Amino acid sequence: MDMARSGLGFHPGDAIDHIAKLIAEQDPQDDLYAVQVEGLLRLCACIWSLRRDTVTPARQSQARELVSAGPDSEAGHRACHS
């Protein structure tokens, strides 16, 4: 957290590139390959989502609408299944 506060973290695009490098370095013969790659891909997806939300703030307003509508609303149901 201190690194992020100090501005020492990766920019989102650089973070995604770094994760891609880490995936490429994994050994497909390793028993944990699938688990490790899945974890890295999930991390990449999280960063991509955060980056997308920064670039397209309209998504944030949609998210606020879903939160205020509640998880049982039709809008919440559509969002969870899209």
C-alpha positions in Angstrom: 0.0 0.0 0.0 2.8 2.4 0.8 4.3 1.8 -2.7 0.9 2.8 -4.3 0.6 5.8 -2.1 4.1 6.9 -3.1 3.3 6.4 -6.8 5.7 3.5 -7.2 3.1 1.0 -8.4 2.7 -0.1 -12.0 0.4 1.8 -14.3 -2.4 -0.6 -15.3 -1.1 -1.4 -18.8 2.4 -2.1 -17.4 0.9 -4.3 -14.7 -0.9 -6.4 -17.3 2.3 -6.7 -19.4 4.1 -7.8 -16.3 1.5 -10.4 -15.5 1.7 -11.7 -19.1 5.5 -12.0 -18.6 4.9 -14.0 -15.4 2.5 -16.3 -17.2 5.0 -16.9 -20.0 7.6 -17.9 -17.4 5.4 -20.6 -15.9 6.4 -24.2 -16.6 3.4 -26.1 -18.3 4.9 -29.3 -16.9 4.6 -28.1 -13.3 1.7 -29.7 -11.3 0.6 -26.2 -10.1 0.7 -24.6 -13.6 -3.1 -24.4 -14.1 -3.6 -23.0 -10.6 -0.8 -20.5 -10.9 -1.9 -19.3 -14.4 -5.5 -19.0 -13.3 -4.5 -16.9 -10.4 -2.5 -14.6 -12.6 -5.3 -14.4 -15.2 -7.7 -13.4 -12.4 -5.3 -10.8 -11.2 -5.0 -9.5 -14.7 -8.8 -9.4 -15.1 -9.1 -7.4 -11.9 -6.6 -4.8 -13.1 -8.3 -4.7 -16.5 -11.7 -4.1 -14.8 -10.3 -1.3 -12.6 -8.6 0.3 -15.7 -11.8 0.0 -17.7 -13.8 1.7 -14.9 -11.3 4.5 -14.8 -11.6 5.0 -18.6 -15.4 4.6 -18.8 -16.9 6.1 -15.6 -20.4 5.4 -17.0 -19.9 1.9 -15.7 -19.5 3.3 -12.2 -22.9 5.0 -12.4 -24.3 1.7 -13.5 -22.7 0.0 -10.6 -24.2 2.6 -8.2 -27.6 2.0 -9.7 -27.2 -1.8 -9.2 -26.2 -1.3 -5.6 -29.1 1.0 -4.9 -31.5 -1.4 -6.7 -30.3 -4.4 -4.6 -29.1 -7.8 -5.7 -32.7 -9.2 -6.1 -33.7 -6.5 -8.6 -34.0 -7.3 -12.3 -31.0 -5.0 -13.1 -28.9 -6.8 -10.5 -29.9 -10.2 -11.9 -29.0 -9.1 -15.5 -25.6 -7.7 -14.4 -24.6 -10.9 -12.6 -25.5 -13.1 -15.5 -24.0 -11.0 -18.4 
